Amino acid sequence: MEIYGPQRVHGAQPIGPPHGIRLEQAAHSTPAGPIQDELTISEAAQALERARQVPGIRADLVARVRAEIAAGTYETPEKLQIALDRLLDEIS
């Protein structure tokens, strides 16, 4: 271990960061007009709002399909073939 003595001790250092904005500079950079609020709506919130604007959900159809799925009768070979054909049309 090496000891260098008092000549290596630094003097007083400022507390704030060296690149901070001084109070005098901040006073000159404030806008002259009133402060205005700003609102940004996320894409997820916009999508949710669009989904809410879709015309009425047919509750009777939803209930029927749920019951068919629960009973195991919803997936038929005809429905699977239609879904497969639509998928192939979409990706080709």
C-alpha positions as CSV (number, residue, x, y, z in Angstrom):
1,M,0.0,0.0,0.0
2,E,1.2,3.4,-0.9
3,I,0.4,6.7,1.0
4,Y,0.8,9.9,-1.0
5,G,0.1,12.5,1.7
6,P,-2.1,15.6,1.6
7,Q,-1.1,16.9,-1.8
8,R,-3.3,14.2,-3.4
9,V,-6.5,15.3,-1.6
10,H,-9.0,17.0,-3.8
11,G,-10.7,20.2,-2.9
12,A,-14.4,20.8,-2.6
13,Q,-16.4,19.2,-5.3
14,P,-19.9,20.2,-6.5
15,I,-22.8,18.0,-5.4
16,G,-24.8,18.1,-8.7
17,P,-23.8,16.4,-11.9
18,P,-21.3,18.3,-14.1
19,H,-23.8,18.6,-17.0
20,G,-26.8,19.6,-15.0
21,I,-28.9,22.6,-16.0
22,R,-28.3,25.6,-13.8
23,L,-31.2,27.4,-12.3
24,E,-30.4,30.6,-14.3
25,Q,-30.4,28.6,-17.5
26,A,-33.7,26.9,-16.7
27,A,-35.4,30.2,-16.1
28,H,-34.5,31.4,-19.6
29,S,-35.7,28.2,-21.3
30,T,-39.3,28.1,-19.9
31,P,-42.0,28.9,-22.5
32,A,-43.8,32.3,-22.1
33,G,-47.3,30.8,-22.6
34,P,-49.3,28.6,-20.3
35,I,-48.4,25.0,-19.9
36,Q,-50.6,22.7,-21.8
37,D,-51.4,19.1,-21.0
38,E,-50.8,16.3,-23.5
39,L,-52.6,13.0,-23.8
40,T,-51.4,10.0,-25.7
41,I,-53.6,6.9,-26.2
42,S,-51.8,3.6,-26.6
43,E,-52.5,1.3,-29.5
44,A,-54.0,-1.3,-27.2
45,A,-56.5,1.2,-25.9
46,Q,-57.4,2.3,-29.4
47,A,-57.9,-1.3,-30.4
48,L,-60.1,-1.9,-27.4
49,E,-62.2,1.1,-28.3
50,R,-62.6,-0.1,-31.9
51,A,-63.7,-3.5,-30.5
52,R,-66.3,-1.8,-28.3
53,Q,-67.8,-0.1,-31.4
54,V,-68.4,-3.3,-33.3
55,P,-72.2,-3.7,-33.7
56,G,-73.9,-6.0,-31.2
57,I,-72.5,-9.3,-30.3
58,R,-75.0,-12.1,-31.0
59,A,-75.2,-13.5,-27.5
60,D,-77.5,-16.3,-28.6
61,L,-74.9,-17.5,-31.2
62,V,-72.1,-17.2,-28.6
63,A,-74.0,-19.3,-26.1
64,R,-74.9,-21.9,-28.7
65,V,-71.3,-22.3,-29.8
66,R,-70.0,-22.5,-26.3
67,A,-72.5,-25.2,-25.5
68,E,-71.4,-27.1,-28.6
69,I,-67.8,-26.8,-27.7
70,A,-68.5,-28.0,-24.2
71,A,-70.4,-31.0,-25.5
72,G,-67.7,-31.8,-28.0
73,T,-70.0,-31.4,-31.0
74,Y,-68.8,-28.1,-32.5
75,E,-65.9,-29.5,-34.5
76,T,-67.3,-31.4,-37.5
77,P,-65.3,-32.6,-40.5
78,E,-67.2,-30.0,-42.7
79,K,-66.3,-27.1,-40.4
80,L,-62.6,-28.2,-40.3
81,Q,-62.5,-28.5,-44.1
82,I,-64.0,-24.9,-44.4
83,A,-61.4,-23.6,-42.0
84,L,-58.6,-25.4,-43.8
85,D,-59.7,-24.0,-47.2
86,R,-60.0,-20.5,-45.8
87,L,-56.5,-20.8,-44.3
88,L,-55.0,-22.1,-47.5
89,D,-56.7,-19.2,-49.5
90,E,-55.3,-16.7,-47.1
91,I,-51.7,-17.9,-47.2
92,S,-51.5,-18.6,-50.9
